[in-house]
Amino acid sequence: MKIFNKTYLTIIAMLTTSTAWAQSVKVIELNQGWKFKQPDAAQWLPATVPGTVHTDLLANKVINDPFYRTNEKDVQWVETKDWVYETVINIDEELNSYSNIDLQFDGLDTYADVFVNDSLVLKTNNMFIGYQAHVKNFLKLGENKLKVYFHSPVNTALPQANASSIKYPADNDASPVKTSVFSRKAPYHFGWDWGPRLVTSGLWKPVKLVAWNKVKIIDTFVQQLYLGNKQASLEATLEVESAIDKTVQLKVSSPDNEFETVYMNQYLTPGRQNVSVTFKIENPKRWWPNGLGDQKLYKVALEVITEDGGDKKEQKIGLRTLQVVNEPDPIGESFYVKVNGATVFMKGANYIPSDSFLPRVTTDKLQKVFADVKQSNMNMLRIWGGGVYESDEFYNLADENGILIWQDFMFACTMYPSDSTFLTNVKAEAEYNVKRLRKHPSLALWCGNNEIGVAWKNWGWQSTYKYTQKDQQELEEGYKKVFNEILPQTVEHYDANRFYFPSSPISNWGKADDFKKGDNHFWGVWHAELPFEDYNTHVPRFMSEYGFQSFPDIITVKRFAKPEDFDINSAVMKTHQKSYKGNGLIKVYMDRYYRTPKDFESFLYVGQILQAEGIKLAIEAHRRNMPYCMGTLYWQLNDCWPVASWSSIDYFGRWKALQYFAKDAFAPILVEPEIEKGNLNVYAVSDLRENKQGELKLKLIDFKGTVVWSKSEPVQIAANSSKVIYTESLNEHLNKVNKTEHLLSVELMVDGKLASKNTLYLDTLKSLNLTKPNIKHEITKSDKGFRVSLSTDVLAKNVYLLLPNDQHSAFSQNYFDLLPSETKAIDFTSDLTLEQVKSNLKIITLIDSYSVADADKPTNKTEEKEKPGFLERMKNKLKKN
């Protein structure tokens, strides 16, 4: 007979009590049965929680859709009103028996007074913080009234703004008095050069009632102490609230039985406190960014056990080492990321909130964001400092998909107040969000703000706003308190192993030396109207912002505009273009690189190709120059409403041409040809951790497919590097061909499959002598929905597949070049039937965007006397207006 020792029996006894844990802490969702109104209104209207005042007004048909046509201006009154929300809390005998009942708000936007049965239990002033209030003493058996009174965010901050002797440079804030800087609220709600002014209020995150007796877990944090190939050592810290003065048992276990369970006795005293348990994982599997390995996540169950209950939380962890290396080097100052000891080139984009009304960012929408990002070969998103700290679900998806997160604190493009009340608010915000986000393996770094440091030194605010020496000293001291003291001290205290730096970018882009140090936001292309080719010469150590605008496609435009609005100078299209010089700059660049589009729809199409070609050039330049440059994050991935912007995916999730081009440019292996003075250099850029052998295929052909010169040879592709894999002089061949009618096709095969393909045109895109292609296509049903197979007799430039009657259609490839003698199969999804798809599919190429006369007439670089087309008419209208 086996003898059980006393310790083992104790453990068994404690385990048997674990079945009661589900009842030990009871969580009641309070997201139903809400109503709202203005304080002095008689009629209550039904409300949705989570939600905003604007979405509730829209649901009740009090306002029209602010995203449609020019409706945005008609809803500006909402921000100046106070709003009251109410619901009923039912307390039964079971709930009433709990010793403690807490009211938990995950997010209140922004200035709110919370009443339980007309007793004030909470006042809030920060959108970015979750709040809790002990309400047991305010509740009674039966029905209880919960009321949340929202003060107008604009009116609340107005007295402080009016009293300030300093005018803050918050140019995004369209109001005469810049109230946005005084509120800890999403800056983009007050307007931006890609977003509307929709200053929201409301219960924007869930509401809960938490009932508990002796102990409650508030937060958990599993910190990696050591990571080796054979063992990982970790420390689990639980922040608990205790109502007892006695010893409890802590338990750390694996729901999937991937490591041994650990128990520890711990003495608790009444109040909040942290308790910790160390444990180990044998033969740990590492978490890797997308493209470099698996995203292994371990489940960790963390429990506090008392003799008659306790509490339990579960956390997922990823084991990896991560360093951001930002230090002086022989060139200047490095900026790169190392994961698990490997230097990793960062590929991705800047992310803004996916909606002006944040509760509309659903699980489905976030899942699509990360599916798109992962599919596009990205490994990093920068959460820009003018939006919000994203939801827990956002970071969970980043963990699962291997997308590293560059996290800005929510400060952007302006100086801020530095009074004690503001600083106290900032400190609380930082503590809350650092503790909330530090548990995610996807979190790569913390950055204090967006562009404030470089703006103070270079943007001329001092003279523009006529700051006195006293003003400047106050602003500089306030800046240091927030970004050099409060934020780094908070990160050091709560997330000590994570990199922090005060402001992005580290360097400006005005001088050559700026590109030798740290990260850079290069806006010479766009704001300074420099040509796309300058992306080849303005290459920094890490490019964390750059971009170019385009409009969404015609399907999206039709969702916010009527046919009579289809003119860039219409009131509707101007409302959906928030950059004061956006339309003019698009025209400037389009005139440089393309022939004049014949109509509005052609303008949308050519504009997207223009954007895509420019940013593709930049991405290739950044990757080609690794390891000097070790990251490229273009501005921007997404939109918060349907608009002309720098995005590569529009508000409705439709890929612009840029997203397709970025997917190819971010491929794990990239082939990139360059011809300079007749000499061809072919680069192979690889992000992979192992060397590869490949086959390089080169082909110089005319637009009809006639081969002038070709070559195929084996090449070596070095791991995690950019190398020239082939060099040859092509002068002999180039001197014999018409450069407006020939191209160089470059393919790189790895393991018998096409790893990367690039097409190099020998003259400017505007000068290409295109002829109308005869594109044959066949559409069939497939496992993924539908498939279309295409072939052409001559070069089909920028083939654009479109289903005008299907808003939800999505193509695996689009805006691509189809060469003669090749067949391309494109998978796509559609809500239409096969017959409807066959009758609705439109195939557009670049030559279709010209007028008939221009299409038949060759264009060269010296030809300037083209007939005035759509853009010229637009320019004339701008002059008249």
N, C-alpha and C positions, 0 to 999 in steps of 0.2 A: 504494500500500500504506500502511495506517495505522500510525503509529509509536506504541508504548505507552511511556510514561515509566516510570522506575524505581519511583516511588511507586505508580502504578497497578498494576504487576506485583506489588508487595509485598502490596497489598490482595487481589489475586486469589489469591495464594498462601495468605494467611491464611484466606480464605474456604473454600478447598479443605480446610483442616484441620478446619473446623467439623463435618464429618460424624462426627468421632470424639467429639464432645462428649457424646453420650448415654452413652458408656462412661467418660467422664472422671470423673464422679461417679456412683456407683451407690447407689441407695436400695433397701433390702430391707425390706418390711413384716414386722413381727413380731407380727401380731395373731391368729395361729392357734396351735392346739396348747397352749393354756394350761390349767393345772389349779390348784386352790386347796384350802386346808383351814385349820383352826386349827392353830397350831404343834405342839400336843401330840396332835393327832388322828392316827389311823393311816391313815385312808382319804382319798385324794385324790378330788376331784370335778371334772368338766370345768367350765371357766370361759370366759366370753366377754369379749374385749377388742376395743374399749373396753367397759367395764362397771363395775359396782359390786358389792360384796359382797352387798348386798340382792338385786339382780337375779339374781346367780348362785345364791344360796340359793333364790330363788323358782323359778328354772329347774330346779333339782335337787329341788324339792318338799320342801325342808327347812323352809321357812316358807310360810305362806299369804299371799295377796295383801294387802299392807299397806293398800291403798286400799279393800278390801272390808269393809263393815260396821264392826266395832270391832277389826279385826286389827292396827291400828297399835300398840296398847298391847302386843300379844303379841310384837312384834319389837324392843322397846327393848333387849333384851340384846345385840343385834348390835354396838351402838356401844361396848360395854365390852370386846370381845374383840380380840385381835391376829389377823391373817390373813396367810397366806403364799401367794404366787402363783409358779408356776414354768412355764417352757417350755424348749425346746431350740433353740439356734442352731446351724445347720449351716454350717460354714466349708469351702468347697471350695477348690481350687487357685487359681481365678481371684480369689476374694475375698481369699485369703491373700496374694496378690501385691501388694495395695494397701499403700502405705506407711502410711496412716492409716485407722483404722476407729473411728467414733464411734457410741455408743449414744444415741439421741435419744428422750426422753419428752416428748410435747406436754402431758401433764397427769397428775400423780400426786396422789391425794387420800388423805392430806395428808402424814402423817409416814411416810416410807418409807426403808428401807435396801435398796440395790440391790447384789446380788452377782453376779459373773461367775465361774463355777467356784470358788465359795466365797470369792472375794476381794471385799472391800467396795470398790465403785467410786463410790458416790454415796450421800449422805444428803440427804433433802428435808424441808422444813417449810413449804411454801407451795403450796396448791392452784392458785393463779392464775398460776404460772410454768411455762414449759417448761424442761427440763433436758437437758444434754448431758454425756457423759463419754467421754474418750478410752479405748478399751478394747482397742486393738490388742495391747498387751503381755499382756493377760489371756486372749486367745483362742488356740486351737490348731486344727489341722486336724481336721475331723470334728465330732463332737457336743460342744457346750458348754452348760453349765447356766446359765440366767439365772433368778435368784430375786429376788423383791421381797417384802420383809417389811414389812407395814403395821402400825404401832403404833396401838392404839386412840386416836382423836383426843381422846376425853374423858379417858381415863386419862393420856395424855401431858401434857395441859395442867393436870391436876388439882393437882399439887404447886405449880405457880406460882400457881394460883388460891387455893389454901389458904394460901400464904405471903403473899399480898398483904394489906396493911393496909387497902386500899380495896375496898369492895364496889361493883362496877360496875353501872350501871342498865340492864343488858341484859334488859329485861322479856320479850323474845321467848323467851329461853332458859329453858325450863321446869324445868331442874334447879336444886336448891338452891344449888349452886356454879356460878357463871357462867363455865364454861370457854371459851365461844365467843369472848369478847373477846381471849383470849390466842392464838387460832389464826387464821392467815390461811387461812380456809376459809369457804365460802359461809354467811353468817349465817342464811339462811332454813332451812338444814338442821337447825338447832336448834329450829325452830318459829317460827311467826308467827301473826298473827290471821287468816290465811287459809290457813295451811299446816301440815302435820303435822311432828312431830319425827322425822326419819329421818336420823340422822347417819351419813353414808356413808363408806366407804373404797374404794379401788380404782384401777385404771388407767383413768381416765375419758376419756382421749384416746388417740389412736394411738401405737404404739411403732415405731421405725424403727432400722435399722442403716444408717449412711451411710459408704461407703467412698470414699476420694479419695487423690490422689497429691500434686500440687503446689499446688493452690489450690482453695478451696471458698468459694462465696458463702453468707454467713450470712443477710444481710438486704438488702433493696433499699428505696429511698425516692426517689420522683420528686417533687421539690418545685417548685411553680410560683413563678417569680421575677417574671414580668410577664404580664398577660393584656390584650390589646387586641383590637380587631375584626379587625385584619389579621395579627397575629402573637402567638404565645405563646412566652415564653422559659422554659425549664425546666432544672433541674439534677438529674441522676440520681446518687444516692449509693449506692455498694455497700459494704457491710461484708463484708470478706473475711478468711478465715484462710489464711495463706500458709505453705508449707514451703520456699519458695525465696527466694533473694536475687538478684533479677534483674529485667529489664524484661519486662513483658507488654503485651498490647494489650487495651484496653477497647473495646467496641462497643455502641452504642445504636441500635436499629433498630425499624422498624414491621412486624410480621408482615402487616399489611393495606396496606402501602405508602402510609401516610397522612402520612409525613414522611420527610425525607432521613436516611439512615444517617450516623452520626458515629463516627469512630475516634479513639483517642488512646492514645499510649504512656504507660505508667505503671510506675515502679520500685516493686517490692514487696520488703519485708524479712520475715523469718520472724515469725510471730505474727499477731494481729488488727490490722486497720487499716481506715480508711475511704478510699475513692477516689471521685472525682467527675468527671462529664462533663456539659457543658452542651449543649443542643440546642434547636431551635426547631420549632414547628408553625405553618405558614402558614394563614391564614384559619380560625382555630380555631372549632370548634363548642362551645357552652357546655353544661354540665350544669345542669339545672334540677330543682327539687323537683317532686313529683307535682302535676299540675294546672296548671303554669305553662310547661311546655315539655318537650322531650325529655331523656332521660338518656343523653347521648352519652358513651361510654367509649372511650378510645383504648387499644389494646394496645401495650405497650412491652417489647421484648426487651432484656435486659441481660446482657452476656457478658464473661467474662474469658478471653482466649485466650493459651495458651502454645504453644510449638513442637510439643508432642505431646498437646494436649488443653486442658482448661480447665473452665469451669462456666458454666451459663446459667440465668437465671430470667426469668419473664415477670410483668409487673404491669399491671393495668388502672388508668387514671387518668381522672378527670373534671376538666375545666377550669371553674372558677367562682370568683368572689370571694364571701366570706362574712364578715359582721361580726355580732357580738352587741353591741348598743349598750346599755350599762348605765352611765348617767351622770346627774348631777343635771340637772334641767330645771325650768321654772317651776312644774310641778305637784308634783314630788317627786324621783323617781329612775326613769328609764326602764328598760325591759327589752324589747328587741325584736330581731328578726333581719332582716338585709339580705342578699339573695342577688343577685349580679350587679348590684348597685346598687339593687335594688328592695326596698322594705320588704315583708316577707311575714308575713301572719298565720299563726301556727303552730296547726295543728289535729291533735289526736291523743290519745294515751293513754300511761299508764305501763305499762311491760312488765316482768314478772317472769319468771324461768326457766319454761319450758313444761313442766317435769316435776321432781318431787323427785329422780328418777334421771336425771341429765343425759344419759347416753349414749342414752337413749330419745328424745331430741329429734332425730328423723331429718330427712333432707333433705326428704322429703315434708311433714313437719309444719311445717318452717320455710317452705317454699314456700307452704303454705296460709296461714300467718300473714301473709306479705307480700301474697298475693293478696287476703286479707280486708281488710287495712289499705288497700291501694291502691284497692280497690273501694269502700271506705267514705269516700273523698275525704280521707283523712288525709295529712299531709306530715311528721309528726314522731312519733317514739317516744322516750320517756325510759327509759333503762336504769337502773333503780333500784338504789341502792347496797347493798341487802341480799341481792343475788343473786350473779351471776357476770359477769365480762367475757365477752361472748358469743363464739361460735365465729367463725372467719374466714368461714365460709359465711354466717352471719347478716349480717355487714357487707357481704359481696358482694351479697347479695340487697337490702339497703338501697340500695346504689349503683345496682343495676339498676332498682329500682322508684321511685327518687326520694324515699325516706323519710329525712329528716334524723334524726340520732341525737344526742340529749342523753345524754352518757355520764357517769354518776356513777362515782367510784372506789368500791370495795367497803367502805364504812363507813356504818353506819346506826344511828341511835336509841340510841347509848350512847357514853360516853367510852371511851378506849382506853389501854392501857399506854404508857409512854414510855421504857422501858429501852433500852439501846443495841442489844440483840439484836433487839427488836421493830422499832425504827426502821430498822435495817439491812435487815431483811426487807421492810419497807414500801417502802424505796427501791428495792430490787431488783424488787419487784412493779410499782411505778410505771414504772420504766425499761422493763421487758419489755413491758408492755401499751401504753404510749404509743408505743413503736417499732412494735409490731404493728399498732395501729389508725390511726396518723396518716396512712397512705396512702389512706384512704378519703374520697372527696368527700362522702359522706353524713355524716361526723362533723362535727357543728356546734360542740360545746363540751365542755369538761371541767368537772365539778363535784366538789369535794372529798368531800362526804358528803351523806347524807340526814338533815336535820332536827336534827343535833347542835347547831349554832350556836343556833338558835331554842330548842331544848330547854334548853340550859344557862342561857339568860336567862329562860325563862318557865315551865318545867315543874316547878320546885320540887325538883329533884334534891338540891340542897344540904341542904334540911331533911328530905326524905324519907329520905335515906341518911345523915343526921347527919354530913356532911362537916365536918371541922375546917378552920380557915384554912389549915393546912399541906396538907391533902388537896386543898382547892380550888386552891391555888397549883400543886400538882403536876399536877393534872388540866388546868388552864388552860395551863400551860407545855407539857405533852405535846400538847394540842390544837394549839397554835401551831406546834410543831415539825413535826407531820404536815401540817396543812392550810394553814399560812401560810408554811412553809419547804420541806419535802421535796417535796410535790406540785407547788406552783407552780414551783419551781426545775427540777423534772424536765420539766414541760411547756415551760417557757421554753427549756430546753436542747435538747430533742428535737422539739418541735412548736411553735416560737415564734409562729407566726401563728394559733394557735388560742386562743380565749377560755377563761379559767379563772376560777372563783370558788369560795370555800372551802366554802360550805354552802348548800343549798336547803331551805327558802325564805330569802330575804333578810329578809322582813318577817313578823311574826306576824299573827294575825287578831283580836286583842282590841280594838283601837282603830281609829277611822276613819282616822287617819294611816297605819296599816299598809298600807292599800290604795292608797297613793299612791307606793309605792317598791318597785322590784324585783319579784321573783317571790313568789308567795304560795301556801301550802297552806291553803285555807279548809275547816275541818272544823266550822264552826258548825252547818251542816246535817250531821246524823248525830251527832257526839259531843256537841254542845251542844243537840241536839234542836230547833234553829231550823227554822222552816217553809221549804219549798222556795222560797216567794216571796222569801226573803232573798237568794237568788242575784241578784235584780234590783238589790238595794241594796249588796251586798258584792262589788263588781267591782274587782279589782286591775289593776295594769299588765300582769301576765302570771300566769295561773292555772296553776301547774304540778302541783297536786294538789287533788282534791276528789272526792267520790263517795258512793255509796249502795249498800247490799247488796241482793242477791236470791239465791234458791236457783236451781239449774239446773232445767231442765224435767223432766217426769216420765220421759221416755225415759232421760235421764242418771241420774236418781235410781234407776231400776230396775236400773242397772248396778252400783250399790254397795249397794243395800238390798233387803230382801225386803218383800212387802206388809205383813207384821206390823210393819215398822219405819216405816210411813207415818204418823208422828205427830211433830210438831216436838219433843216431849218424850221421844221414844224415845232409848235409849242410842246407837243408830246415828246418828240425825240430830243429836244433840248432839256426837258425835265429829266429824261433818262440818260443824260450826259452831264456828270457833275464836275468834270474837269473844265475849268474856264477856257482852256485853249485846246481841249481834246480834239474836237472836229477839225480845227485848223491844222493841228499837228499831224493827224492822220492823213490829211490831204497833202501836206508838205512831203511826207515820206512816200505816199503812194505815187505822187508825181515823179519822185526820184527813181522808183523801182518798177513801176507798172504802167501800162497804157491806161487811158481813162476808161473807167467802167461806163457801160452804156445806160444803166438804170439803177434804181435803188437796190434791188435784190442783188445785182452784180456788184455793187459797192460793198454790200455786207460780205459777200463771198471773197472778193479780192482783199478786203480789209483783214479777214481772218488769215489768209495766206501770207499777207504782208507781215502780220504779227508773228506767225509761226516761223517764217523764214528768218526773221531777225533774231528771235530768241534761240532758234536752232543753232545759228552761227555762234551765238554767245556760249551756249552750253558746250559746243564742240571745242571752242577756244579754251574754256576753263578746263575741260577734261584733258585736252591735248597737252596742257601746260602743267599737269601733275608731275612731280610732287610740289612744285612751286605754289600752285593753286590746289587747294584740297577741299573745295566745296562750292556748289552752285545752287542757290535757292532763288528761283525767279519770283517776281511779284506779278500775279498772285494766283493761287490755285482756283479760288471760288468766288461767288458773289452772295451778297445778302439780300438782293432783290434783282429783278431783270433790268439790266443797265449796260451801257457801253463802259468797259473797264479793261483793266490789265489781266483779267482772269483767263484761265485756259478751260475752265468748265463753268457754264453759265448757271444761273440761279436754279433752273429746273433740272440740272444735272446733265445737260447736253454737252458733249465734248465739242469744243472749238477745234479748229485746225491745229492750234498750238499743242493741245493735249496729245494728239496723234503724233506730232513731230517730236514732242518731249519724250514720249514712250520709246521711240526709236533712238533718240539721242542719248537716253539714259540706259540703253541696253547694257547688260553685263560686259559684253565685248563690243567695242565700237571701232569700225574702220572709217578713217577720215583722210581723204586725199587733198593735197594742195599742189597747185602749179604756180611757180614763181619764176618768171623769166624763162619759161619753157622747160623748167626742171620739175619733174613730178616727185613728190614725197608722199608716201602713204603711211599713215600712222595707224597703229593698233593700240587701243586703250583698253585695258582689262581691269576689272574690279575683283576678279576671282583670286582666290588664295593659292591657286596652283598654276603652273605653267601649262600651256596648251600648244599642240601642233595644229596648224591649219593650212588651208589652201587659199591663196589669193588669186582672184580672177579679175583681170583688167580687160576692158573692151572700149575702144574708141569707135563710135558709130555715128552715122548721120541719123536724122529724125525719121528716116524710112526704115532704119534697121541695117543698112549696109555697113559691114565691118571694115574699117580702115586699118585698124591695128588691134591685136589682142595678145594677151599673155596670161599664162597660168603657171604658178610655181608654189612649192611648199614654203611655209614661213613658220617662224617660232613666235609665239605670243607669250611674253613674259608676264608673270603674275603681278597683279596690283601695280601696274606701271603704264606709262605711255612711251612707246618706242616707235621710231621709224623702221618699218619692216621692209620697205622697198623704195628704191630711188632709181630714176632713169630720166635722161633728157628726152623730151618729146618734141623738140624744136623741128626736127626733120618732118614729123607728121603734122604738127600744128601749122607749119608754114604752108601746107598744101591744102588745108581745109577751110571752108567757110565757118568761122566760129559761131555765127548766129544759127547754124543748122547742124551742129555736131555737139556731142556730149561724151563724157567719159563715165562709163559704168564700172563700179568697183564692188566686188562681192568678197566676203571673207567666210569661208566654210570651215566649220569645226565639227569633227566627228561625223562628217558626211552631211551635216545640216547647215543651212544658212544662218550664220551667227549675226551678221550685220551687212547691210547694203547701203551704199551711198552713191549719189549721182552728182557729178561735177559738171556744171555748164561752163562753157568757154567764154561766154559773153554775158552781159547783164541780162537779167530776166526781161527787162523792158525791150531789149533789142532782139530777142529770139524770134526767128522767122517761123512761126508755127503755121501749120495747115490743119484744116478741119479733120479730125480723126473719124474713122468709121469703127465705132466700138460695138463689138458683138457681145451679147450677154445672154446667159441662161440662168433662170431662177428655179431652185428646187427646195423642197422641204429638207430639214436636217435636224440632228439631235439638239442643236442650239437654237432652233427656230427656222431660219432660212439660210440658204447659201446662194450667192450670185457669182458666177464665173465669167470673167471678162477677158477679152483680147482686143487688139487694135491693129490697124494697118500701119499707122504712123504714130509718133510720139503723142500721147494724150497727157497733157500737162495738168497736174492737180485735179485728178478725177474726184468729183464730189458727188456722192450718192445721197439722194434725198427722197424721203417719203412725205410729201407735203401734208397729207391728210392723217398723219400719225405722229402725235406729239411725243410718244414714248419710244419711238424707234431708236435703235442704237446699232452702229456698225463697228466691226472689229478693226477695220482700217478705213480711212477716208482721207481725202485731199491728197492722194498719192499720185506719183508719176507712173504711168503704164507705158512700158517700152514695147515697140513692135516685136513680134515673134515670141512674146512671153504671155503666159496666162496667169491670172491672179484670181484666187478664190477668196471671197469675203463672206464671213458669217455675220448674220445680223438678227436682231429680234424685232418683232412688230406685233401690234395688236390686230393687224389686218389678216384676212385670209390669203391663201396663195394667189387666188385670182385677183384679189384687190391689190396685192403687192405688185403683181405683174402689170396691172394697168396704171398703178400710181408711181412706180419708181422713175425718178428723174436722174439722168446722168449728165452732169455739167462739167466742162473742162475750161481751162483758162481762156481759150480762144472764144468761147461762148460769151465771155464777159465784155468783149469789145463790140463796138458798132460794126455793122457789116462792112462798111468802107475801110475801117481800120484793120479788120481781120484779113482783108485781101491785100493790104498794102504793107510791104516790109517796113519796119521801123529801125532806124539806127540812132546812135547816140547824139548825132548832130541835128537830127530832125526835130524841130520845135514847133512847126506850124500845123499841128494836128487840129482837126475840127474841135470846137469846144464841146466836151462831153458832159457827163453828169457832174463830175467834180468841178469842172470849170464853171458850170452853171451855179453850183453850190457856192463857189468862191465869189462870183458876181453878186449872189444874193446876200452873202455876208457883208460885202462892201455896201450894198444898198441899205441893209439893216443897221 
